[in-house]
Amino acid sequence: MSLFEVKNITVAFGGVKALNDVSFGVDKGEIFTIIGPNGAGKSTLFNVISRIYEPSKGEIYFENQNISKTKPHNISKLGIARTFQNLELFENATVLQNLLLGRHIYKKTNILSEVFFTPSARKQEHEYRLKVEEVIDFLDLQHYRDTLINGLPYGVRKNVELARALCTDPKLLLLDEPSSGLTNEETIDLGFWIKDIQSLLGITIIMIEHDMSFVNKVSDRILALNYGKILASGLPEEIKNNADVKQAYMGE
Amino acid sequence: MRFIFKTKYSQDINIAKHNGDRFWYSLLILIMVALPLVLNDFYLGEISYICILSIAGIGLMILSGYTGLASLGHAAFLGVGAYTHAFLLTNGIPFYASIPIVIVVSFLVGAAIGIPILRLTGMYLAIATLALGFIAEHVFIKWEHFTGGNRGLPVPQPEFLGMSFYDSVFFYYVCLVFLIAAMFAAINILRSPTGRAFVAIRDSEIAAQSLGVNLGLYKALSFAISGAFTGLAGALLAHYIGYLAPDIFNIFLSLTLLLLIVVGGMGSLHGTVFGAIFVGFLPQLIAICRDYLPSSIGSQPGLEPMLFGLILVFFILYEPLGIYGRWMKIKLFFELFPTYKRQTFKKQKVFTKSDRV
């Protein structure tokens, strides 16, 4: 049984079907990449998974649990974290505060203990910080702890967003175009990190990506979408040589 | 320039980041405590009023400055606090019991209003809170049993700790203690997960949600906490005014609070105090200026609101971070002298925000 399964998902915006009867499964420990031309429905799929969009039909299963009706803010509690295509960081806060927010789902204090900042609140802050520091070390963010997001270059911001998702201790990580806007070196680094996240942290990854050489290097399996329908799915080699995929990307 | 060598995580959690902080804030508190020795009753009264305004400012700052939700009707909460307090005192509840009840009542009123109203965003939220201000004023007029209606409601000035509220020195100390307590409470909330969740909602609702922040709950909580602080300020204001009438809690008072946080500096607690000092002394300043202006201008009745509006506009245009932002710039100028660059505080290029999430 797969860790994560999408069953017959259809999303319709009026007459436009952004996703049409899409089904696939992702196994534990896999790096699963979704590719497709612009408007293929990739980001829509992510937004359905994080419950921002309501699917018109179909179900999503995570660890054999139907999450199609789960509230959006409870998704991360189940162990699904995500990043966004165009960064969604808290810009007027420091890197540290951004990462600490990644621990929000583990909050045990109530408002009264926070007003008086009781020892338990202080202890919780310490616990949060320990995990955050692990992630900071993992992604080499030591220099930026106290910097406001406003003042950071784009590549670092991308990194911070990935770090913030990791701080939630996810089982499944959704990465929406992690390499867009990065330099070649940064993309190479990212490739190593993603491999490390898979092998060292044991996190399953679903990724939307356009950079095909990057995709072929890191992915275990690839799913190709076009106009909301599945074109092909399989190993990187198979996708590369698939006639439908070639046609969707390059025409006849 | 100060360099802080960090060896413990507590250093990032503590309120005072280094000994300099401890020294200057202790000195400030000492000076505030010693003020009655040098100032007369009039100025003590003014400073008490500034303390009250600061507490109300903290309330609005948490809502607007930290959670990013506008409120144009915050005088309503001042009114709720003031009337509840006066009503309780009139019915023989002692001061020390009345204040906690006021805080709880304003918290609950904030939550009750916040839950439906916060489904709106941006401009519509501003309009709804504006309406809230008018509705509250009307309720204060009509609910005569509780508020005395247009006849007004005298505020009893009970004995507390053997002292009377008529004594301006005593009242000043009461206000000061409550301001310091409110400040600590606000700082504690803001350095806890709840405060961070507020900032998250302000900067990106969608990301906050994906990190497990329940948007509806935290927005309502922000409104309730904001209401609680403002209600406390209202209770003290009741003592300061001495006689409550519904038209005290009008739109102009709400706008004064808004001016306070904008001038002080959005998103900083220092800003609430700076803003309160500014707003508290402004009417006096205008009164003094009237004497020097030609009578055709100086005797115009609308001078005050017009100046308030002008100042608001100029701050939003030229110093969006308010007095506190200006203070940060001056501080940095001296810390980095002579290498300070104006660009340090220039807003960085904003990368495209996604509209399709």
Interface residues (C-beta under 8 A of the other chain):
Chain A: S43 N47 S50 I52 K71 P72 H73 N74 I75 S76 K77 A81 R82 F84 Q85 N86 L87 E88 L89 F90 E91 N92 A93 L96 Q97 L100 L101 G102 R103 H104 I105 K107 T109 I111 E114 V115 F116 F117 A121 R122 Q124 E125 H126 Y128 R129 L130 N150 G151 Y154 R157 R164 T168
Chain B: Y9 S10 D12 I13 A185 N188 I189 R191 S192 P193 T194 G195 R196 A197 V199 A200 R202 D203 S204 I206 A207 A208 Q209 S210 L211 G212 V213 N214 L215 L221 I225 G267 K347 Q348 V350 F351 T352 K353 S354 R356 V357
